[in-house]
Amino acid sequence: MQNSPIRKMFVALAITAALATPPMALADSYIDQRPGFGAMVVDGVLVRPLGLGATVLGAAAWVVTLPFSALGGNAGEAAQKLVVEPARFTFTRPLGDL
């Protein structure tokens, strides 16, 4: 059982994984993190208008549900989730940062 083929294959696989891991872990520092042209175009033409729509719909939903959330004591949390987060996603992040 000492030198079974399965054990040899497991050891070879473990050694290969151990040797391959450091270069893969370091590869992240070499990748250009800046968004490209395509990401900026998609963000500006498609994602930002959708974010604006989500902000408007969220604000409308917040106004409609305000009496209920005020009674429940979580009007601030509702505003945060329905209005502030979509607005922050739409207006404050860098273009192309998806």
N, C-alpha and C positions, 0 to 999 in steps of 0.2 A: 504494500500500500504506500510505501515511502515515495516511490518514483512513479506514481500512476500518471497517465497522460492528462487527466483532468487537473491534478495538482500542478503539473508543469505548465499547463495552459493558464491556470489561475495566477501562478507566480509571474508568468510572462506578461499577462494582462495588467497585473498590479504594478509591475516595473514600468511598463509602457505608460500607464496612467500617471504614475509619479513623475516620469520624465517629461510628459507632455503638459502637465499642469502649469509650471512656472511661466513658460512662454505665453500661454493663453491668458494667464492672469496679468501679465505685463502688457499684453496687446492693447488693453483698454486705454492705456496712457498714450498710445501712438495714433489712435483713431481721432480724426478731426471731429470735434464736438459741435462745431458751428453748423447751423442748418443751411442746406443748400438752396439753390434757386427754386427747385420743384416744391420743397417744403414751404418756402415763403409764398409762392404763388397759391398753393392749395390753402394755406392758412389765410391769406388775405382775401381770396375770392370765395372760398367755400366755408371755412371754419369760423371766421370772424362774423360773417352775417348770421350763421346759425347760432353763434354765441349771443349775438345781439337779440335775435328772436327768443332765445331761451331766457335772456334777462327780462325782456318785455313780458313774456308769458309768465315768468316767475313772479314779476311784480304784480301782475293782474291776479294771479292765484293767491299771492300774499294778501292783497287787499280784500279779496273775497273771503278768505279764511281768517282774516284778522279778528273778527269777533270771537271765533272759536278758540284761536290760539291765545287770545288775551284772557279768556276765561280759564284756559288751561295753564296760563302762566308761562308760556313759551313763545311769545310773540317775537322776542329777540332772536331765538334760535331759528324760528321760521323765516325771519327776514334774512338771516345769515345764509341759510341753505337755498332759499328761493330767489334772492335778489343779489346779495353781496358776492357769493361765490361765482355765479355766472358772469356778473359784471367784472370781477377781477380776472376771470379767465379770458374775457373778451378784450378788456382795455389795458391791462397792466403788464401782461407777459410779453416778452420779445417776439417779434414777427418770425414765424417759422418754428417756434419752440413748441412742438406738439408733444 
